[in-house]
Amino acid sequence: MKIPEFRIEKYFERYEFTTRYVLSASDAESRSIGELLALEPGAHERLSEQRLGYTEGAGSRALRSEIAGIYQGLEPDDAVVCTSAEEAIFLLYHVLLGPGDHAVVETPCYQSALELARSTGAEVSTWERHAEDGWAHDLEALEGLLRPTTKVVYINTPHNPTGLLMPRDAYQRVLELGRERGFTVFSDEVYRELEHDPAARLPAACDVTAGAVSLGSISKTYGLPGLRLGWLASRDRDLLARVVDLKYYTTICSPAPSELLTELALRHREALAQRNRGLVLRNLELLDAFLERHAERFSWARPDAGPIGFVRLHGDEGSEAFCRRVVEGAEVLLLPGTVFDRSDHLRVGYGRADLPEALAALEAFLERDG
Ligand SMILES: Cc1ncc(COP(=O)(O)O)c(C=O)c1O
């Protein structure tokens, strides 16, 4: 399998653990194991008694029951646990696609959504969104990309990197197209439940059409990426069974302690999401005011979901050089838009508790910068 370098992850690897302020993370503020265990009496004992054997390939039934509870009327057998959402993307694409097949991927996107589709040998078209029209979803353009061989259309809402929700009618139309044309809508919902206004939440794709697949993760909204736990949910059980068959070649099963802690976290997911929503809303106001104060340098489409946003950098410098100067000069990590093939943008993350300090450091740098 030939696959290009994962630019997003390489950039983070270089700076994330040595830079004082991470102002570009896509995961909300995390918690300690102790904080999770304190959510429920007896949890500490359950973790310490957890045997470290292999687990079920599809994930423990108890965890799959919690996952099913996120959706409308789903059963535990309508979910497969994966060792991260990242693994789930790999598995689903490799089950659904191969040479001679075609896929469409909404862009800009998290890089694996595009490169892992290509890695199957399938032809991949990009459904491109643009800053100039407020990142609109051009449905005519999407229809123009579809072919008789189209097996998968990948969409992502709430969206990385813009932090925008797909408008409800566009979302419904993509799902309808999947039904009409017989392709799988692969709906990446890893930022779901972190809508800034919970009333704006879209239904999960797997609740709208039987053939659609929803991708979920414990990493982002709930702030627990260290568990490396994600899942696929769908009413297409044959498809899920094929995913498990392939999982035997990647991780066989997911780590037992992570399954147990994820099950616990999901039982309390509303409390976890609510704390992070509080942080995100507080931080968004600060960030918005900051961008207003520096309107000659920056502008953005204000996000309405998740902990990230995509900021346009005015001028000729380009985001790669600017972000490098900021990380070196202010110890603030921003993510250059070049990793999303958008060199005039940069991604900010505002789900972390230390955002006020990070913004102050960035502001002091900009003042020195003139
Ligand atoms: C849209 C999207 N999908 C999937 C992933 C992978 O998530 P995880 O870290 O839970 O594997 C990410 C991570 O940034 C993401 O932004």
PDBQT file of the ligand as one rigid body, heavy atoms in Angstrom, charges set to zero:
ROOT
HETATM    1  C1  LIG A 401     -12.925  14.431  10.990  1.00  0.00    +0.000 C 
HETATM    2  C2  LIG A 401     -12.081  13.468  11.753  1.00  0.00    +0.000 A 
HETATM    3  N1  LIG A 401     -12.324  12.151  11.636  1.00  0.00    +0.000 NA
HETATM    4  C3  LIG A 401     -11.600  11.243  12.306  1.00  0.00    +0.000 A 
HETATM    5  C4  LIG A 401     -10.564  11.612  13.119  1.00  0.00    +0.000 A 
HETATM    6  C5  LIG A 401      -9.776  10.565  13.858  1.00  0.00    +0.000 C 
HETATM    7  O1  LIG A 401     -10.196  10.553  15.192  1.00  0.00    +0.000 OA
HETATM    8  P1  LIG A 401      -9.514   9.637  16.318  1.00  0.00    +0.000 P 
HETATM    9  O2  LIG A 401      -8.390  10.428  16.880  1.00  0.00    +0.000 OA
HETATM   10  O3  LIG A 401     -10.607   9.468  17.308  1.00  0.00    +0.000 OA
HETATM   11  O4  LIG A 401      -9.070   8.383  15.690  1.00  0.00    +0.000 OA
HETATM   12  C6  LIG A 401     -10.263  12.964  13.269  1.00  0.00    +0.000 A 
HETATM   13  C7  LIG A 401      -9.139  13.395  14.133  1.00  0.00    +0.000 C 
HETATM   14  O5  LIG A 401      -8.720  14.534  14.123  1.00  0.00    +0.000 OA
HETATM   15  C8  LIG A 401     -11.054  13.918  12.574  1.00  0.00    +0.000 A 
HETATM   16  O6  LIG A 401     -10.830  15.230  12.686  1.00  0.00    +0.000 OA
ENDROOT
TORSDOF 0
